[in-house]
Amino acid sequence: MEVKENPHHLVLGKLKDFLSGNVLSDTHDERHRQKIAKLLVEKAGFLKQDIASNIPMTVTADSRKAILKIDFIVTVKNKKVMMVKYAPGSLVTRRLSTLALSRVAVEYQIPYVVITNGESAEIIAGDSGKVIVQGLDHLPDKKSIEKNMARFSFKRIDAHVFEQASRIAYACEIDGACPCDTDICVID
Protein backbone atom coordinates (compact mmCIF):
# COMPACT_ATOMS: atom_id res chain seq x y z
CA MET A 1 0.00 0.00 0.00
CA GLU A 2 1.38 3.39 -0.99
CA VAL A 3 1.50 5.89 1.85
CA LYS A 4 1.29 9.57 0.96
CA GLU A 5 1.41 12.63 3.17
CA ASN A 6 -0.07 16.07 2.70
CA PRO A 7 0.05 19.00 5.10
CA HIS A 8 -3.14 17.94 6.87
CA HIS A 9 -3.82 14.21 6.58
CA LEU A 10 -1.88 11.03 6.22
CA VAL A 11 -3.33 9.46 3.07
CA LEU A 12 -3.09 5.68 3.24
CA GLY A 13 -4.52 4.96 -0.22
CA LYS A 14 -8.11 4.74 -1.41
CA LEU A 15 -11.29 3.28 0.04
CA LYS A 16 -14.85 2.75 -1.14
CA ASP A 17 -17.49 4.90 0.55
CA PHE A 18 -19.98 2.67 2.37
CA LEU A 19 -23.00 4.83 1.51
CA SER A 20 -22.32 5.97 -2.06
CA GLY A 21 -19.77 3.50 -3.38
CA ASN A 22 -17.54 6.40 -4.49
CA VAL A 23 -13.78 6.07 -4.12
CA LEU A 24 -12.33 8.36 -1.43
CA SER A 25 -8.92 9.05 0.06
CA ASP A 26 -8.23 6.60 2.86
CA THR A 27 -7.39 8.66 5.96
CA HIS A 28 -7.81 7.98 9.65
CA ASP A 29 -10.67 10.52 9.74
CA GLU A 30 -12.39 8.89 6.76
CA ARG A 31 -12.12 5.48 8.40
CA HIS A 32 -14.00 6.87 11.41
CA ARG A 33 -16.68 8.36 9.12
CA GLN A 34 -17.09 4.99 7.39
CA LYS A 35 -17.44 3.28 10.78
CA ILE A 36 -20.18 5.76 11.75
CA ALA A 37 -22.02 5.23 8.44
CA LYS A 38 -21.95 1.47 8.98
CA LEU A 39 -23.28 1.87 12.54
CA LEU A 40 -26.16 4.01 11.25
CA VAL A 41 -27.14 1.29 8.76
CA GLU A 42 -26.16 -1.98 10.42
CA LYS A 43 -26.92 -1.20 14.08
CA ALA A 44 -29.40 1.70 14.01
CA GLY A 45 -31.42 0.26 11.12
CA PHE A 46 -31.47 3.20 8.73
CA LEU A 47 -31.44 2.58 5.00
CA LYS A 48 -28.52 4.03 3.06
CA GLN A 49 -30.97 6.31 1.25
CA ASP A 50 -32.11 7.70 4.65
CA ILE A 51 -28.63 9.14 5.15
CA ALA A 52 -27.20 12.18 3.37
CA SER A 53 -23.45 12.58 3.76
CA ASN A 54 -20.82 15.25 3.31
CA ILE A 55 -23.41 18.04 3.16
CA PRO A 56 -22.02 21.51 2.40
CA MET A 57 -23.21 24.20 4.82
CA THR A 58 -22.69 27.94 4.47
CA VAL A 59 -22.07 29.78 7.72
CA THR A 60 -21.65 33.51 8.14
CA ALA A 61 -20.37 36.07 10.60
CA ASP A 62 -21.14 39.61 9.47
CA SER A 63 -19.77 39.88 5.92
CA ARG A 64 -17.60 36.76 6.23
CA LYS A 65 -18.86 33.50 4.75
CA ALA A 66 -17.51 29.99 4.63
CA ILE A 67 -18.63 26.55 3.58
CA LEU A 68 -18.02 23.55 5.79
CA LYS A 69 -19.32 20.00 5.70
CA ILE A 70 -21.78 18.16 7.91
CA ASP A 71 -20.92 14.49 7.93
CA PHE A 72 -24.41 12.95 8.08
CA ILE A 73 -28.05 14.01 8.21
CA VAL A 74 -30.61 11.25 8.70
CA THR A 75 -34.16 11.58 7.36
CA VAL A 76 -37.20 9.64 8.55
CA LYS A 77 -40.69 10.23 7.12
CA ASN A 78 -39.43 13.24 5.13
CA LYS A 79 -38.08 14.97 8.25
CA LYS A 80 -34.43 15.51 9.15
CA VAL A 81 -34.26 13.79 12.54
CA MET A 82 -30.57 13.39 13.30
CA MET A 83 -27.39 15.24 12.45
CA VAL A 84 -24.03 13.56 13.03
CA LYS A 85 -20.80 15.55 13.08
CA TYR A 86 -17.45 13.81 13.28
CA ALA A 87 -14.48 15.68 14.74
CA PRO A 88 -11.32 14.20 16.19
CA GLY A 89 -10.43 14.97 19.79
CA SER A 90 -12.54 16.22 22.66
CA LEU A 91 -16.32 16.05 22.27
CA VAL A 92 -17.00 18.72 24.89
CA THR A 93 -15.12 21.36 22.88
CA ARG A 94 -17.25 20.56 19.78
CA ARG A 95 -20.64 20.47 21.52
CA LEU A 96 -21.59 24.15 21.06
CA SER A 97 -20.57 24.39 17.40
CA THR A 98 -22.32 21.12 16.52
CA LEU A 99 -25.54 22.23 18.18
CA ALA A 100 -25.23 25.57 16.34
CA LEU A 101 -24.84 23.74 13.02
CA SER A 102 -28.04 21.81 13.73
CA ARG A 103 -29.81 25.17 13.89
CA VAL A 104 -28.61 26.32 10.47
CA ALA A 105 -28.80 22.99 8.65
CA VAL A 106 -32.56 23.10 7.99
CA GLU A 107 -35.41 25.50 8.80
CA TYR A 108 -36.39 23.61 11.99
CA GLN A 109 -34.54 22.17 14.95
CA ILE A 110 -33.24 18.68 14.24
CA PRO A 111 -34.33 16.48 17.20
CA TYR A 112 -31.06 14.55 17.68
CA VAL A 113 -27.62 16.11 17.35
CA VAL A 114 -24.65 13.77 17.58
CA ILE A 115 -21.03 14.77 18.02
CA THR A 116 -18.51 11.95 17.75
CA ASN A 117 -14.79 11.43 17.49
CA GLY A 118 -15.34 7.96 16.07
CA GLU A 119 -14.66 6.28 19.40
CA SER A 120 -17.21 7.96 21.65
CA ALA A 121 -20.28 10.11 21.08
CA GLU A 122 -22.60 12.55 22.75
CA ILE A 123 -26.24 12.46 21.70
CA ILE A 124 -27.82 15.85 22.33
CA ALA A 125 -31.51 16.76 22.40
CA GLY A 126 -31.74 19.48 19.76
CA ASP A 127 -34.47 21.49 21.48
CA SER A 128 -32.80 21.69 24.90
CA GLY A 129 -29.15 21.40 23.90
CA LYS A 130 -28.62 18.88 26.72
CA VAL A 131 -26.61 15.68 26.40
CA ILE A 132 -29.14 12.88 26.81
CA VAL A 133 -26.85 9.87 26.41
CA GLN A 134 -23.23 9.07 25.58
CA GLY A 135 -21.63 6.38 23.45
CA LEU A 136 -21.78 5.24 19.84
CA ASP A 137 -23.71 2.18 21.01
CA HIS A 138 -26.56 4.53 22.04
CA LEU A 139 -27.22 6.19 18.67
CA PRO A 140 -30.98 6.62 18.22
CA ASP A 141 -32.29 3.87 15.96
CA LYS A 142 -34.86 4.12 13.20
CA LYS A 143 -37.59 2.21 15.06
CA SER A 144 -37.42 4.40 18.17
CA ILE A 145 -37.35 7.57 16.08
CA GLU A 146 -40.40 6.45 14.08
CA LYS A 147 -42.18 5.63 17.33
CA ASN A 148 -41.41 9.08 18.79
CA MET A 149 -41.95 11.28 15.69
CA ALA A 150 -45.10 12.87 17.18
CA ARG A 151 -43.11 13.97 20.26
CA PHE A 152 -40.51 15.94 18.29
CA SER A 153 -41.22 19.65 18.07
CA PHE A 154 -39.51 20.38 14.75
CA LYS A 155 -39.53 23.93 16.09
CA ARG A 156 -38.90 26.48 13.36
CA ILE A 157 -35.61 28.33 13.80
CA ASP A 158 -36.28 32.06 13.92
CA ALA A 159 -34.02 34.55 12.11
CA HIS A 160 -32.24 35.76 15.27
CA VAL A 161 -31.40 32.22 16.46
CA PHE A 162 -30.28 31.30 12.93
CA GLU A 163 -27.94 34.32 12.78
CA GLN A 164 -26.47 33.62 16.22
CA ALA A 165 -26.02 29.92 15.46
CA SER A 166 -24.29 30.74 12.18
CA ARG A 167 -21.90 33.10 14.00
CA ILE A 168 -21.11 30.43 16.61
CA ALA A 169 -20.44 27.81 13.94
CA TYR A 170 -18.22 30.25 12.02
CA ALA A 171 -16.27 31.21 15.15
CA CYS A 172 -15.81 27.63 16.34
CA GLU A 173 -15.34 25.80 13.05
CA ILE A 174 -13.74 28.38 10.72
CA ASP A 175 -11.76 30.92 12.75
CA GLY A 176 -8.52 29.27 13.77
CA ALA A 177 -9.12 26.15 11.67
CA CYS A 178 -6.24 24.68 9.75
CA PRO A 179 -6.11 26.53 6.40
CA CYS A 180 -5.33 23.32 4.51
CA ASP A 181 -8.45 21.51 5.76
CA THR A 182 -10.22 20.45 2.57
CA ASP A 183 -13.60 20.38 4.32
CA ILE A 184 -13.61 24.16 4.78
CA CYS A 185 -13.87 26.79 2.10
CA VAL A 186 -13.68 30.44 3.19
CA ILE A 187 -15.53 32.75 0.80
CA ASP A 188 -14.46 36.12 2.28
Secondary structure, DSSP 8 states (H G I E B T S, - for coil): ---EE-SS-EE--EEE-TTT--EEE--HHHHHHHHHHHIIIIIT---GGGEEEEEEEEEEETTEEEEEEEEEEEEETTEEEEEEEE-SS-SGGGHHHHHHHHTTSSSB--SEEEEE-SS-EEEEETTT--EEEESGGG---HHHHHHHGGG----B--HHHHHHHHHHHIIIIITT--TT-TT-EE--
